[in-house]
Amino acid sequence: MADASGDHVLGVDSGGSGLRIAVARAGDATARPLAVRTSREPVRTGPAGIDADHLLSQLLPLADELAEEVGARDFPAVCVGAAGMASMGDDLRARLPGALATAYGVRGLALAADAVTAYAGALGQRPGAVVAAGTGMIALGTDLTAEAGWRRADGWGHLLGDCGSGAWIGRAGLEAALRAYDGRLGGSAALLARAEAVFGPVAGLPGALYPRPDRPAVLASFAPEVGRCAAADDAVARGILGAAAGHLADAAAAVCPPGAGRAVACTGGLFGLGEPLLAPLRTALAERLPGAPLTPAAGTPLDGALALAAALAGDRLKLPADGKLLQITRPAPG
């Protein structure tokens, strides 16, 4: 193949479902992925946080495959977006700049929280707010100024927050099922039927659920059942999704910058619940942020990682740097 040294950038998205890596042309303003590779093994965490050695053991072979496929000899810019980067990314921040500079001559490296790559994928480099929701939930906003930086709301996990998330909706749905089982007010016979169809007799739920290390994901797995019951006009299920929409809108309002030209986008698997959630969400956002239209997310967090890498390579990065959320380094090649 022809030598395309310096013509390509690499984007990485690391999360609970594994690692995804893509390559795009450095000069492509839209950073469309030319090729993608996936590892289904989530990157481990340890005493130092996210394990840099484990991430590199997956990233480097896949990046080598991508480089060979597109004829690239090196990557002038790379963006690694990772769940937990803000609070558990110290090992990545210490190890990745040198390792990637040595492997691929990287001259610009963006280490980003997954909420930042979700923002870049959804809105690009526009001022506004993004609500990223799946099992958990976090909202992030910026007016693009270094002085204001990033504004964050929630993302505190299923025990302390993540209000309106898949885990929150699933837990509320199971609570309503147990209320119906007990004969208490606020219960839903429809949700009780679905809970027993999915999990078996609900009297066994505490013993089956509480010891699980993946408890948030198990709770979130019931959110689609709440959505289906709401679509079938179950009043309790509709109330749960209405409350969830209010929480999501509250988070967006907390981080959305003032002024004209701002936008709000929602991204993540939770919004696959469709109109039973989206209809009350549009209403709640119109009440809390009347001047900020709900904008369809343009792309995924992996698209966002590629866009950030391309912007970094072309000296077009507008999103504010941050020591935890978006760290920019310019390592010297080894």
Sequence and secondary structure as in RCSB ss.txt:
>XXXX:A:sequence
MADASGDHVLGVDSGGSGLRIAVARAGDATARPLAVRTSREPVRTGPAGIDADHLLSQLLPLADELAEEVGARDF
PAVCVGAAGMASMGDDLRARLPGALATAYGVRGLALAADAVTAYAGALGQRPGAVVAAGTGMIALGTDLTAEAGW
RRADGWGHLLGDCGSGAWIGRAGLEAALRAYDGRLGGSAALLARAEAVFGPVAGLPGALYPRPDRPAVLASFAPE
VGRCAAADDAVARGILGAAAGHLADAAAAVCPPGAGRAVACTGGLFGLGEPLLAPLRTALAERLPGAPLTPAAGT
PLDGALALAAALAGDRLKLPADGKLLQITRPAPG
>XXXX:A:secstr
    TTSEEEEEEEETTEEEEEEEETT TT   SEEEEE S   EETTEE HHHHHHHHHHHHHHHHHHHT S  
SEEEEEETTHHHH HHHHHHHHHHHHHHH  SEEEEEEHHHHHHHHHHTT SEEEEEESSSEEEEEE S TTT E
EEEE   TTT  TTSHHHHHHHHHHHHHHHHHT TT  HHHHHHHHHHHS GGGHHHHHTT TTHHHHHHTTHHH
HHHHHHTT HHHHHHHHHHHHHHHHHHHHH  SSTT EEEEESGGGGG HHHHHHHHHHHHHH TTS EEE  S 
HHHHHHHHHHHHHTT   S  BTTTEEEE     
